[in-house]
Amino acid sequence: MVNPLRLALAASLVTMPLSAQTSTAPVGTLPAATQIELAVQAAPPEMRAEATVQGYDEAGNFVTLREGSNEMVCMAPSPDSEMFEVSCHHIDLEPFFERGRELRAAGIIGQERTQMRWDEVEAGTLPLPYGTMNYILTAEGFDAGTAEIVNPSIRWVIYTPNATPESTGLSAQPTGTAPWLMFSGTPGAHIMITPPRG
């Protein structure tokens, strides 16, 4: 017999924004298949089926939901975030992201966390390969029944450690939707590309 409370909760999740969804039912309680379907939408279509997907178990632990066979690693939305965000990155970026998770778990956040990783990249103890890609998809929310993302917006990040406007020909200032260089001249330098919605 269908539990009426569970049915009502599922119906409400379909129409609520992520912030409301996470306060009622954490993203980690979503079925793994739904987390996977949400996460891979950040990747180019031809890379989705074979991507590794990371997400959350019922206890909220960060886990690998699906082992993949290509170079893409996708992340389901975090249950701790007020906004909906999924992302997919090149597998060679995984040590950099894993280090970020370790530092956050140790209570090191913000600029201190950023600088510690940059220092490790500069020292050669943390790899951050030049030209590696991260796809980031944000949205107003999602339909929990169909995994359709509501009003999505994509941005692309290409990691280019220590790149400068002189070495790339890119501006260090954002201008409309033109590509630009963020954190110019630092180990965390990267090209930001935000295409128009749609």
C-alpha positions as a Markdown table, in Angstrom:
| # | Residue | x | y | z |
|---|---|---|---|---|
| 1 | Met | 0.0 | 0.0 | 0.0 |
| 2 | Val | 1.3 | 3.5 | -0.9 |
| 3 | Asn | 2.2 | 5.6 | 2.1 |
| 4 | Pro | 0.1 | 8.9 | 1.7 |
| 5 | Leu | 2.8 | 10.9 | 3.5 |
| 6 | Arg | 5.5 | 9.7 | 1.2 |
| 7 | Leu | 3.3 | 10.4 | -1.8 |
| 8 | Ala | 2.6 | 13.9 | -0.6 |
| 9 | Leu | 6.3 | 14.5 | 0.0 |
| 10 | Ala | 7.2 | 13.3 | -3.5 |
| 11 | Ala | 4.5 | 15.6 | -5.0 |
| 12 | Ser | 5.8 | 18.6 | -3.1 |
| 13 | Leu | 9.4 | 17.9 | -4.2 |
| 14 | Val | 8.4 | 18.2 | -7.8 |
| 15 | Thr | 7.4 | 21.9 | -7.5 |
| 16 | Met | 9.7 | 23.2 | -4.7 |
| 17 | Pro | 13.0 | 24.9 | -5.4 |
| 18 | Leu | 16.1 | 23.2 | -4.1 |
| 19 | Ser | 16.3 | 25.2 | -0.9 |
| 20 | Ala | 12.9 | 24.0 | 0.0 |
| 21 | Gln | 13.6 | 20.5 | -1.1 |
| 22 | Thr | 16.7 | 20.1 | 1.0 |
| 23 | Ser | 15.1 | 21.4 | 4.1 |
| 24 | Thr | 12.4 | 18.7 | 3.7 |
| 25 | Ala | 14.3 | 15.8 | 2.1 |
| 26 | Pro | 18.0 | 16.1 | 1.8 |
| 27 | Val | 19.5 | 15.5 | -1.7 |
| 28 | Gly | 21.2 | 12.4 | -0.2 |
| 29 | Thr | 17.8 | 10.7 | 0.3 |
| 30 | Leu | 17.1 | 10.9 | -3.4 |
| 31 | Pro | 17.6 | 7.5 | -5.2 |
| 32 | Ala | 21.1 | 7.0 | -6.6 |
| 33 | Ala | 19.6 | 6.8 | -10.1 |
| 34 | Thr | 18.1 | 10.3 | -9.7 |
| 35 | Gln | 21.3 | 11.8 | -8.4 |
| 36 | Ile | 23.2 | 10.3 | -11.4 |
| 37 | Glu | 20.7 | 11.6 | -13.9 |
| 38 | Leu | 20.9 | 15.1 | -12.4 |
| 39 | Ala | 24.7 | 15.1 | -12.1 |
| 40 | Val | 25.5 | 14.0 | -15.7 |
| 41 | Gln | 23.5 | 16.9 | -17.2 |
| 42 | Ala | 26.5 | 19.1 | -16.6 |
| 43 | Ala | 28.6 | 17.1 | -19.1 |
| 44 | Pro | 28.5 | 17.2 | -22.9 |
| 45 | Pro | 25.9 | 14.6 | -24.0 |
| 46 | Glu | 28.4 | 12.2 | -25.5 |
| 47 | Met | 30.3 | 11.9 | -22.3 |
| 48 | Arg | 27.3 | 11.3 | -19.9 |
| 49 | Ala | 26.7 | 7.5 | -20.2 |
| 50 | Glu | 30.3 | 6.5 | -19.3 |
| 51 | Ala | 31.0 | 9.2 | -16.6 |
| 52 | Thr | 31.9 | 8.3 | -13.0 |
| 53 | Val | 29.3 | 9.9 | -10.7 |
| 54 | Gln | 29.8 | 11.0 | -7.1 |
| 55 | Gly | 26.9 | 11.8 | -4.8 |
| 56 | Tyr | 25.5 | 11.0 | -1.3 |
| 57 | Asp | 24.2 | 7.9 | 0.4 |
| 58 | Glu | 21.2 | 8.0 | 2.7 |
| 59 | Ala | 23.4 | 9.1 | 5.7 |
| 60 | Gly | 24.7 | 12.0 | 3.7 |
| 61 | Asn | 28.1 | 10.5 | 3.1 |
| 62 | Phe | 30.0 | 11.5 | 0.0 |
| 63 | Val | 30.3 | 8.3 | -2.1 |
| 64 | Thr | 30.9 | 7.1 | -5.6 |
| 65 | Leu | 27.4 | 6.2 | -7.0 |
| 66 | Arg | 28.6 | 4.8 | -10.3 |
| 67 | Glu | 32.0 | 3.8 | -11.6 |
| 68 | Gly | 32.6 | 5.2 | -15.1 |
| 69 | Ser | 34.9 | 4.3 | -18.0 |
| 70 | Asn | 35.7 | 7.7 | -19.5 |
| 71 | Glu | 37.6 | 10.8 | -18.4 |
| 72 | Met | 34.6 | 12.5 | -16.8 |
| 73 | Val | 33.7 | 12.7 | -13.1 |
| 74 | Cys | 30.3 | 14.2 | -12.3 |
| 75 | Met | 29.1 | 15.4 | -8.9 |
| 76 | Ala | 25.4 | 15.3 | -7.7 |
| 77 | Pro | 24.0 | 18.3 | -5.9 |
| 78 | Ser | 25.2 | 18.8 | -2.3 |
| 79 | Pro | 22.7 | 18.3 | 0.5 |
| 80 | Asp | 24.4 | 21.1 | 2.4 |
| 81 | Ser | 23.9 | 23.7 | -0.3 |
| 82 | Glu | 21.0 | 26.2 | -0.5 |
| 83 | Met | 21.3 | 26.3 | -4.3 |
| 84 | Phe | 21.2 | 23.6 | -7.0 |
| 85 | Glu | 24.5 | 22.9 | -8.6 |
| 86 | Val | 26.0 | 19.9 | -10.4 |
| 87 | Ser | 29.3 | 19.7 | -12.1 |
| 88 | Cys | 31.5 | 17.4 | -14.2 |
| 89 | His | 35.3 | 17.6 | -14.4 |
| 90 | His | 38.2 | 15.9 | -16.1 |
| 91 | Ile | 39.5 | 13.0 | -14.0 |
| 92 | Asp | 42.9 | 14.6 | -13.7 |
| 93 | Leu | 41.3 | 17.3 | -11.6 |
| 94 | Glu | 40.1 | 14.8 | -9.0 |
| 95 | Pro | 43.2 | 15.1 | -6.7 |
| 96 | Phe | 42.7 | 18.9 | -6.6 |
| 97 | Phe | 39.0 | 18.5 | -5.7 |
| 98 | Glu | 39.6 | 15.7 | -3.3 |
| 99 | Arg | 42.1 | 17.9 | -1.4 |
| 100 | Gly | 39.5 | 20.6 | -1.2 |
| 101 | Arg | 37.1 | 18.1 | 0.4 |
| 102 | Glu | 39.7 | 17.0 | 2.9 |
| 103 | Leu | 40.5 | 20.6 | 3.9 |
| 104 | Arg | 36.8 | 21.4 | 4.3 |
| 105 | Ala | 36.3 | 18.3 | 6.5 |
| 106 | Ala | 39.2 | 19.6 | 8.6 |
| 107 | Gly | 37.4 | 22.9 | 9.1 |
| 108 | Ile | 39.6 | 24.8 | 6.7 |
| 109 | Ile | 37.4 | 26.9 | 4.4 |
| 110 | Gly | 37.4 | 30.2 | 2.4 |
| 111 | Gln | 40.6 | 31.9 | 1.4 |
| 112 | Glu | 42.7 | 29.8 | 3.7 |
| 113 | Arg | 41.6 | 26.7 | 1.9 |
| 114 | Thr | 42.1 | 28.3 | -1.5 |
| 115 | Gln | 45.6 | 29.4 | -0.5 |
| 116 | Met | 46.6 | 26.1 | 1.0 |
| 117 | Arg | 45.8 | 24.3 | -2.3 |
| 118 | Trp | 47.6 | 26.9 | -4.3 |
| 119 | Asp | 50.7 | 26.5 | -2.2 |
| 120 | Glu | 50.6 | 22.8 | -2.7 |
| 121 | Val | 50.2 | 23.2 | -6.5 |
| 122 | Glu | 53.1 | 25.6 | -6.5 |
| 123 | Ala | 55.2 | 23.2 | -4.4 |
| 124 | Gly | 54.4 | 20.4 | -6.8 |
| 125 | Thr | 52.7 | 18.2 | -4.2 |
| 126 | Leu | 49.2 | 18.7 | -5.6 |
| 127 | Pro | 48.7 | 18.2 | -9.4 |
| 128 | Leu | 46.6 | 20.7 | -11.3 |
| 129 | Pro | 47.0 | 19.9 | -15.0 |
| 130 | Tyr | 47.0 | 22.8 | -17.5 |
| 131 | Gly | 43.9 | 22.8 | -19.8 |
| 132 | Thr | 41.7 | 20.5 | -17.7 |
| 133 | Met | 37.9 | 21.2 | -17.9 |
| 134 | Asn | 35.2 | 21.6 | -15.3 |
| 135 | Tyr | 31.5 | 22.0 | -16.4 |
| 136 | Ile | 29.2 | 23.7 | -13.8 |
| 137 | Leu | 25.4 | 23.7 | -14.1 |
| 138 | Thr | 23.3 | 25.7 | -11.7 |
| 139 | Ala | 19.5 | 26.1 | -11.7 |
| 140 | Glu | 16.5 | 27.2 | -9.7 |
| 141 | Gly | 15.7 | 23.6 | -8.8 |
| 142 | Phe | 14.7 | 20.3 | -10.3 |
| 143 | Asp | 11.7 | 18.0 | -10.7 |
| 144 | Ala | 12.4 | 15.0 | -8.3 |
| 145 | Gly | 10.2 | 12.8 | -10.4 |
| 146 | Thr | 11.8 | 13.3 | -13.8 |
| 147 | Ala | 15.2 | 14.8 | -12.9 |
| 148 | Glu | 14.3 | 17.7 | -15.2 |
| 149 | Ile | 16.4 | 20.8 | -14.2 |
| 150 | Val | 14.5 | 24.1 | -13.9 |
| 151 | Asn | 15.9 | 27.2 | -15.6 |
| 152 | Pro | 19.5 | 25.8 | -15.9 |
| 153 | Ser | 22.6 | 28.0 | -16.5 |
| 154 | Ile | 26.0 | 26.5 | -17.5 |
| 155 | Arg | 29.5 | 27.8 | -17.1 |
| 156 | Trp | 32.8 | 26.3 | -18.2 |
| 157 | Val | 36.1 | 26.5 | -16.3 |
| 158 | Ile | 39.4 | 25.6 | -18.0 |
| 159 | Tyr | 42.3 | 25.4 | -15.5 |
| 160 | Thr | 45.4 | 27.2 | -16.6 |
| 161 | Pro | 47.8 | 27.5 | -13.6 |
| 162 | Asn | 49.8 | 30.7 | -13.6 |
| 163 | Ala | 48.3 | 32.0 | -16.8 |
| 164 | Thr | 48.2 | 35.7 | -17.4 |
| 165 | Pro | 46.6 | 38.1 | -19.9 |
| 166 | Glu | 50.1 | 38.3 | -21.5 |
| 167 | Ser | 50.4 | 34.5 | -21.9 |
| 168 | Thr | 46.8 | 33.9 | -23.1 |
| 169 | Gly | 45.5 | 37.1 | -24.7 |
| 170 | Leu | 42.5 | 37.0 | -22.4 |
| 171 | Ser | 41.3 | 39.8 | -20.2 |
| 172 | Ala | 41.5 | 39.5 | -16.5 |
| 173 | Gln | 38.1 | 41.2 | -16.2 |
| 174 | Pro | 34.7 | 39.7 | -16.9 |
| 175 | Thr | 32.9 | 41.5 | -19.8 |
| 176 | Gly | 29.4 | 40.1 | -20.8 |
| 177 | Thr | 29.7 | 36.5 | -21.9 |
| 178 | Ala | 33.3 | 36.8 | -23.3 |
| 179 | Pro | 35.9 | 34.3 | -21.9 |
| 180 | Trp | 38.1 | 35.8 | -19.2 |
| 181 | Leu | 41.0 | 34.9 | -16.9 |
| 182 | Met | 40.2 | 34.5 | -13.2 |
| 183 | Phe | 42.9 | 34.6 | -10.6 |
| 184 | Ser | 45.4 | 35.6 | -13.2 |
| 185 | Gly | 49.1 | 34.8 | -12.4 |
| 186 | Thr | 48.2 | 32.4 | -9.6 |
| 187 | Pro | 48.4 | 28.6 | -9.4 |
| 188 | Gly | 44.6 | 28.7 | -9.5 |
| 189 | Ala | 44.3 | 30.7 | -12.7 |
| 190 | His | 41.5 | 29.5 | -14.9 |
| 191 | Ile | 39.5 | 30.6 | -17.9 |
| 192 | Met | 35.9 | 31.4 | -17.2 |
| 193 | Ile | 33.3 | 31.0 | -20.0 |
| 194 | Thr | 29.6 | 31.7 | -19.3 |
| 195 | Pro | 27.5 | 31.4 | -22.4 |
| 196 | Pro | 24.1 | 33.0 | -22.7 |
| 197 | Arg | 21.3 | 31.0 | -21.1 |
| 198 | Gly | 19.7 | 28.6 | -23.5 |
